[in-house]
């Protein structure tokens, strides 16, 4: 019999049900427990997955010695508490984005996972998108030349939230992709937005990540927009790319375009040369990113393969979110991204949940 990862899911609502679906059909997963505070949610899932054990108390799953891994898909304000309990019980942990609501908590989880030699993965879904990975391979191979900037739009009408703004709810996707493609963490973040529906909760945010080498990444997120848009554009000196995740099949277009200046010229206007070439629409593996993400977590635990979006990636995203939040509260002034927090020593790691 193949070795399977005995797993529990904590939080089985809208997104948790998608994780439940993917894990239940993974041949390397023994999905044992589903935990949710809503008993009607548990009853609904039992009709689809009659062999599951259900509970409203996550401790029931944590105290089961057979459970090796816990997937956390609860509201973001409970991520730290649930992930801490699971790590403290000796379980490998997958947490949906963002990892926590502040970098202090995120650093504690990273330190705890390191100390206990447990896997801690964060659900940065776009990091596992086949199109994003294709773009990254081209960039690493030098196909784009020097990357200048990128920008993204993640907008729709709804879901309007009251406990987190559009920046914290939507931007983690694009922040994680920008850091992955640029292979760096920005030094500063400037962000502006507006609260139209709920006071103190930004419905729309425009933010710019400023990297140390001059590159920038601009992010527009909103749940108050007439269009459902999921687009990303990357501009390099040799090529440019446009990724439209709402397209059914032709999601990526590579443009052989650029601007060149000869080494010698009389006037600047005469020197500028616009270069245009072919447009490539490559065939890309469009396997569901969530299924790929789940498989990578399982393989990391069972085969000790590297994590594609580990706790440190999650910590970096939270650090950037915090800088953007400070900029929002201060009229859009650029705010430094806090230095990466030093690893908390085991002796200093918390022994009780402190949210």
N, C-alpha and C positions, 0 to 999 in steps of 0.2 A: 504494500500500500504506500502511495506517495505521502511524504510528510506534509501536513496541513497546518495552517496557522489558526489556532482557536481564537476567535475574535468576538468582541462585544461592541455594539454601537450605542453611544449615549447621545440622545437627541435624534428623534426619528420623524421630524416634521417635514417641511417641503424639501429642503436640500438633503436632510438625513435619509429621506426615502430614496433619493438617487444613489446615495452611497450604499444603502441597503441593497438596491437592485444590482449594482455592480459587484459588490462583495459576494452576494448570494450565488452569482453565476461564475465566480472564480474557482477553478478546480483545485486551487491550492489553499482555499479558505474554508475553515469549518466555522461558519457563522452561528454562534451559540446563543448570545443574549442580545436583546434589544431593550434599551432603557429609555423611558420617556415619562414625564410627569402627567401627560394626558392619557388617561386610560382608553379613551375612544380611539386615539391614534394607535395604541398597542393592539386593540381589537381588530382594527382595520388591517394591520400588517399580519396578524395571525391568520386571517382568511387567505392571504396570498402565500404566506410562508408558515404553514401549520406546525412545523417542527421546532420553531423557535421558542426559547424561554423568554418571557417578558417580565418586566418589573418597573415600578416607579422609583426604585431606590438603586442607584448605581453601585452602592456597596454590595448588593447581592452578587453582581458580576465580579467586582474586584476581589471579593473573598473567595471566589471560585479559583482554586489553584490551577485548573486546566486552562483558564483564560490567559493567553499570552500577550494579546494586543487589544488596545481600546481606541476606537474612533470617536472623536468628539465633534459633534455637529450641533451644539447648543447655541443659544444667543451669545454674542461675543462677550458680554459682561460676565459670563460664567466660564469662559474658556480656561482662565487661570486656575480656578478652583477645581474644575473637573480634571484638567491635565495634571495638576499637582497631585491630586488623590491617586490617579492612575499610575504615575511615575513612582509615587511613594509606595504603592502596592507591588512594584516590580514589573509593571507592564510596559511594553513598547506603546508609543502613543502617536496617533495621527490627529492633528487639530486643524479644523477649518480656519480660513483666514478671517481677520487678522489674528495672529497668535494670541495676543492679549490686548488690553486697553492701554497699557503703558510699558515702556522699555524696562523699567525696574522689574516688573513681573516676568517679562520675557527672558531677561537675563537669568533670573532664578530658575526658570524651567530649563534653560540651556545648561546651566551649571549642574542641576540635579540629574539630567539625562547623561551628561558626561561622567559624573561621579558614579552613577549606577550602571554605566555602560549599556544604556538603553537607547533605542532609536527614537528620535523625536522629529517628526515630519510635519510640515505646514501645508495646508491645501491651497497653494498658489496655482490654481488650475491652468491659467494661460501658459505657465512655464512648461506644461506638458502637451501643449498644442503642437501638432505636427507642422503647421505653417511656421510658427515661431522658431521651432527647432531647425527648420529648413533655412530660414533667414539667418540664424546664428551660424550655421555651417558656411554659408556664403560669406558672411562677414569675417569669420575666422580665416577663410581661405583668401581673403583680400579682394574679393569680387567687387565690393563696394568702394574700394580705395579707402580714403580716410572718411569715417562717418562724421558728419557735421551736426545733425540734429534729428530728432524724431518727434512726432506728435500723435496723440491718440484722442479719440472720442468714445465715451461710453455713456450714452444717454438713452432715456426712454421716458414714458409717462407712467410712473410708479416703479417699484413698490415704495411708497412714502413711509419713512420710518420716523419714530419719535425719540429713540434712545441713542441714535448715532446719525451723523450727518452724511451727505453724499460722499464726502471726502473719505471718511473711514469705511463706509459701506462699499463703495465702488472702486475707488482708486487703488487699493492694494493689488488688483489684477495688473494694472498698467505700470505701477511702480516696480513690481517684481519683474516684469518683462523688460523694462528699461534697464534695470540693474543687471539683468542677465545678458542682454544684448551688448550693453556697454562694458560689461565685466568690471563694474565699479559701483561705488556708492557715492551719490552726489554730496557736495560740500555744503550747499545751501538750498533752501526751498523758499520760493515766494508764491503766495496764494491769495486770491481774492474770491469772494463769493457773496451770496445773499440768502437771507432767510425770508421766504415769501409765505410759507404755510405755517410753520411752527417757529415761534420766537426762540432764537438761540440754536436752531438746527438748520444749517445751510442746505438748501435744496439744489443749488448749483455752485460749482467751484471750478475756477480756472487756476491751474498751478503750473509752475515751471521748476524743474529740477536743474540745478546748476552744477556741472561737474568740473573738477579741478583743471582739466585740460581744455576747457572752453566749450565742450559739447553741452547741449541742453536737451531736455525732454519736456515737452508741454503736454499737459493732461487736462482734458475737459470732461467733467462728470456731472450728471444731472438726472434726477428722476422727475423733472418738470419740463418735458420736451415733447414736441409732437411726433418725433421720429424715434424709432428704435435703431440706434446706430452703434456698431462695434467696429471701428476702423482704426488703423494704425499706418502711419507713413514714415519711412526711414529714408533720409537723404544723405548720400555719400558723394565723394568727388568723382567717382567713376560710374556708379549705378544708383538707382533709387528703387524703392519698393513700396507697393500699396497693398495692404492686407485688409480685406473686407470680410469679417467673420459672419456677416449675414448672407453672403452668397452661398448658394447650395453646393456648388462644385468648384467654380473658378475663383477661389478665395484670394489668390496671390497673383500680382502682376509685377514683373521685374522690368524696369525701364532702363535702357542703355542711353542715359542722358547725362549731361553735365555741362559745366562752364570751364573754359580753359583760358589762361593768359600766357601768351608766348614770353620767352625770356627777354626779348627786346621789342620795344614798340615806341611809337612816337606819341600818341595820345591814348589815354585810358579807354575812351569810347571805341577807338579803332582796334584796340587789343582784344576786347572781349569776344570770345568765340563760343557760340552756343552749339553744343554737339547733341545730335539726336540720332538714335539708332533703333534697333529692334525692341519690340515688347514681347517678353516671354511670359507665358502662362504655364508654369510647370505642373506636372502631375504629382500630387502629394498624398501621402497616406493620411486619410481623414478619419482614422480610428478615433472613437470618442475619447476626448482628453481625460475625462473622469475615469474611464476604464483603465487607461494607461497609467494614470496617477495611482490608482488603487493597486495595480499589479506591481508597480515600482516599490510601493511601501511593503507589500508582502515579500517581494524578492529581497529587499534590503534586510528584512528581519530573518527570513529563512536561509538566505544564501550570503548574508553579510555584504550585499552589494551596496555601493554608495547611494546616499539619498540625493535626489535631484533638487529638493527644496527643503533643507533641513532647518533645525531650530535657529541657527545663526542667520540664515536667509530671512526667517520670520522676524528675528530681532531687528535686522537691518530695515525691513519694511516698516516696523513699528517706530523706529527712530525717525524715519523720513515722515511718517504720518504725524508724529509729534511736532516736528519742525514746521510742517505745513499748517497744523492747527494753531501754533503760535503766530505764524504769519497772518492767518485769517483774522486773529483777534487783534492784530496790530496794523491793520490797514494795508497788508500786502508787502510789508518790508521784508527783504531777504533775511531768513533765520538760519543760523548754522545748524547742521545736523549734528547731534550730540556724538562725541567720540564713542566708538564701540566700547561697551562696558567691559571691564575686566571680568574674567571668570570668577564667580563666587566660590570661595574655597569650601570644601565639604563641611568644615566646622561652622562656617557662617551661613550655610544653606538653611532655610527655614524648616522647622520640624512640625509646624502646624500651618493650616491654611490661613493665609492673611490676604484677604481680597481688598 
